[in-house]
Amino acid sequence: MSEAEKADYQETLIQYLVYDENGNPTSNHFRMMEIMDYSGSREPKIQGNIRNTFTYNNFSLGLNLSYSFGSRIRLQRLYPNLTRESGSMAPQTEQNVRREMNNRWRRPGDEDHTNVPGILSTHLFSATLSPWWINDSRMTSATFGMNTMSGSIWEMYDFSSARVVNGNYVKIQNISLRYTLPRKFCESINLKSGYVSFTGTNLYTFCSSKLKGQDPNNVSSTSENISHPVQPIYSMTLNVTF
């Protein structure tokens, strides 16, 4: 390694230094890793489908289930568009808001039963957009020239372990019930065959209540839009052959 390369390397180390609880310098990278909690994997350990058909006399019942186990899901962001230009952290009139905002902190003591931050006044909110680490060179990546921590405490909350929930689910993809018309009945009305069926799709999903309506198939945490829940679909079919 040349002297110039050594100097660059030393400068990189200096810019990565932060201090531990004892006041000793330590590597920014390793310090970051020490304070992080492993939340799990977005990839499920096992997933698949179960399909079966049950038949009794002229009736047949078809069932299709999908399942996924072993994953963790990050909830969609509560504070995706907080900027100094907006002047307020209160949701804008044209924005949809997740229902869990109803459980936000409002008065002293609420912290005992909620972890959703409250809405601050304009003055207090503006102060949170300039955290101490933004202009601290020790918290800046020498490689990328950018701050290695979150842009605000609100971004920290949105990407914290408090927003990670169990992603296991079992979904009733569809159920179909078919009744085949008796042969003698078909012959009496000049039909070769016929059946009537009822089908329901996206009927129900068994999943963690902490998802609060978020589809467990939606693993994106960066979307600014609230996804509309998948709605059930019901259909009826009458099929006859002359």
C-alpha positions in Angstrom: 0.0 0.0 0.0 1.4 3.4 -1.0 1.7 6.3 1.4 -1.1 8.1 -0.4 -3.3 5.0 -0.1 -2.5 4.7 3.6 -3.4 8.4 4.1 -6.7 7.9 2.3 -7.4 4.7 4.4 -6.6 6.6 7.7 -8.9 9.4 6.6 -11.6 7.0 5.9 -11.3 5.4 9.4 -11.4 8.8 11.0 -14.6 9.7 9.3 -16.1 6.4 10.4 -15.3 6.9 14.1 -18.0 7.3 16.7 -17.7 6.9 20.4 -19.1 4.2 22.7 -20.7 4.7 26.1 -17.2 4.9 27.7 -16.0 7.6 25.4 -13.8 5.4 23.4 -13.6 5.8 19.6 -15.0 2.8 17.7 -15.8 2.0 14.1 -19.0 3.6 12.8 -19.9 0.5 10.8 -19.5 -1.9 13.7 -21.2 0.4 16.1 -24.2 0.6 13.8 -24.3 -3.2 13.7 -24.1 -3.5 17.5 -27.2 -1.3 18.1 -29.3 -3.0 15.4 -31.8 -5.8 16.1 -32.3 -8.6 13.6 -36.0 -8.5 12.6 -36.1 -11.6 10.4 -36.3 -12.4 6.7 -38.8 -11.2 4.2 -38.5 -14.5 2.4 -40.7 -17.3 3.9 -39.2 -20.6 4.9 -42.1 -22.5 3.4 -45.0 -21.6 1.1 -47.3 -23.3 -1.2 -50.9 -24.4 -2.1 -53.3 -27.0 -0.9 -56.0 -28.1 -3.4 -58.6 -30.8 -3.0 -62.0 -31.8 -4.3 -64.6 -33.6 -2.2 -67.5 -35.4 -4.0 -70.7 -36.8 -2.7 -73.4 -38.0 -5.1 -74.1 -35.1 -7.5 -72.3 -32.5 -5.3 -68.6 -31.6 -5.5 -66.7 -29.1 -3.3 -63.4 -27.7 -4.4 -61.0 -26.0 -2.0 -57.8 -24.0 -2.8 -55.7 -22.7 0.1 -52.4 -20.9 -0.1 -50.0 -20.6 2.8 -46.7 -18.9 3.8 -44.7 -19.4 7.0 -41.4 -18.1 8.4 -41.4 -14.5 7.0 -41.5 -11.1 8.7 -43.2 -8.1 7.1 -42.6 -4.4 7.6 -45.7 -2.3 7.9 -46.2 0.5 5.4 -44.8 3.8 6.5 -46.9 6.1 8.7 -44.8 9.2 8.0 -43.6 9.0 4.3 -43.7 12.6 3.3 -42.5 14.7 6.2 -40.5 17.7 4.9 -39.8 21.2 6.1 -41.7 22.5 3.1 -44.9 20.8 4.3 -44.7 22.9 7.5 -46.6 20.2 9.5 -46.5 16.6 10.2 -50.3 16.4 10.2 -51.7 14.4 7.2 -52.7 16.6 4.3 -56.4 16.7 3.4 -55.9 14.8 0.2 -54.0 12.0 1.9 -55.3 8.6 3.1 -54.2 7.7 6.6 -53.8 4.3 8.2 -56.3 3.6 10.9 -53.6 2.9 13.4 -53.0 6.7 13.6 -56.1 6.7 15.8 -53.9 5.0 18.4 -51.1 7.6 18.3 -49.7 9.3 21.5 -51.9 12.2 22.6 -51.3 12.8 26.3 -48.8 11.8 29.0 -49.3 8.2 29.9 -50.3 7.0 26.4 -46.8 5.6 26.0 -47.8 2.8 28.2 -50.1 1.4 25.5 -49.0 2.8 22.2 -45.7 3.2 20.2 -47.2 5.4 17.5 -45.7 8.9 17.8 -48.1 11.8 18.3 -48.6 14.8 16.0 -46.4 17.8 17.1 -46.9 21.5 16.7 -45.3 23.2 13.7 -42.5 24.6 15.8 -41.6 21.3 17.5 -42.0 19.4 14.3 -39.6 21.7 12.4 -36.9 21.1 15.1 -37.1 17.3 14.5 -36.0 17.7 10.9 -32.5 18.9 11.9 -31.2 16.1 14.1 -27.7 16.4 15.6 -26.2 13.7 13.3 -27.1 15.3 10.0 -24.1 17.6 9.9 -21.8 15.4 12.0 -18.9 14.3 9.8 -18.4 11.2 12.0 -21.8 10.0 10.8 -21.0 10.5 7.1 -19.9 7.7 4.9 -16.4 8.5 3.4 -17.2 6.1 0.5 -20.6 7.5 -0.5 -20.4 11.0 0.9 -23.8 10.7 2.5 -25.1 10.4 6.1 -25.2 6.8 7.3 -28.2 7.3 9.6 -31.8 8.2 9.0 -32.9 11.6 7.8 -35.2 12.1 10.8 -36.6 10.4 13.8 -39.8 9.8 11.9 -37.9 7.8 9.3 -36.2 5.9 12.1 -39.6 5.0 13.4 -41.0 3.9 10.1 -38.0 1.5 9.6 -37.7 0.4 13.2 -38.4 -3.1 14.6 -41.6 -1.7 16.0 -43.0 -1.7 12.4 -42.1 -5.4 11.8 -44.7 -8.1 12.3 -45.2 -11.8 11.7 -45.8 -12.5 8.0 -47.4 -16.0 8.4 -50.7 -16.5 6.7 -53.2 -19.0 5.4 -55.4 -17.7 2.6 -58.7 -19.1 1.3 -58.0 -18.5 -2.4 -61.3 -20.0 -3.6 -64.1 -22.4 -2.7 -66.4 -23.8 -5.3 -69.6 -25.8 -4.9 -71.0 -27.7 -7.9 -74.2 -29.6 -8.4 -74.5 -31.8 -11.4 -78.0 -32.2 -12.7 -79.3 -35.8 -12.6 -79.2 -37.7 -15.8 -82.9 -38.5 -15.8 -83.8 -34.9 -15.2 -81.6 -33.8 -18.1 -83.3 -36.3 -20.4 -86.7 -35.2 -19.4 -86.0 -31.6 -20.6 -83.9 -32.7 -23.7 -80.5 -31.9 -22.2 -77.4 -34.0 -22.5 -75.9 -32.7 -19.3 -75.8 -29.6 -17.0 -74.5 -28.3 -13.8 -74.7 -25.2 -11.6 -71.8 -23.9 -9.5 -71.1 -21.2 -7.0 -67.6 -19.9 -6.5 -66.0 -17.5 -4.0 -62.5 -16.1 -4.5 -60.3 -14.2 -2.0 -62.6 -15.2 0.8 -60.5 -14.8 3.9 -56.9 -14.5 5.1 -55.8 -15.9 8.5 -52.9 -13.7 9.6 -51.5 -11.6 12.4 -53.9 -8.9 13.7 -50.9 -6.6 13.9 -51.0 -6.2 10.1 -54.1 -4.1 10.6 -55.6 -4.9 7.3 -52.4 -4.8 5.3 -52.2 -7.7 2.8 -49.4 -10.1 3.9 -48.5 -10.5 0.3 -47.5 -6.8 0.3 -44.0 -6.8 1.7 -43.0 -3.3 0.5 -42.5 -0.7 3.3 -41.5 2.2 1.1 -44.9 2.8 -0.7 -46.5 6.1 0.0 -49.9 4.7 -1.0 -52.2 2.7 1.2 -53.1 -0.5 -0.7 -56.8 -1.3 -1.0 -57.5 -4.7 0.6 -58.2 -7.5 -1.8 -61.9 -7.9 -2.1 -63.8 -11.2 -2.2 -65.4 -12.1 -5.5 -68.5 -14.3 -5.8 -69.8 -15.9 -9.0 -72.4 -18.3 -10.2 -72.2 -20.5 -13.3 -75.0 -22.4 -15.1 -73.7 -24.8 -17.8 -76.0 -26.9 -20.0 -75.3 -29.0 -23.0 -78.0 -29.7 -25.6 
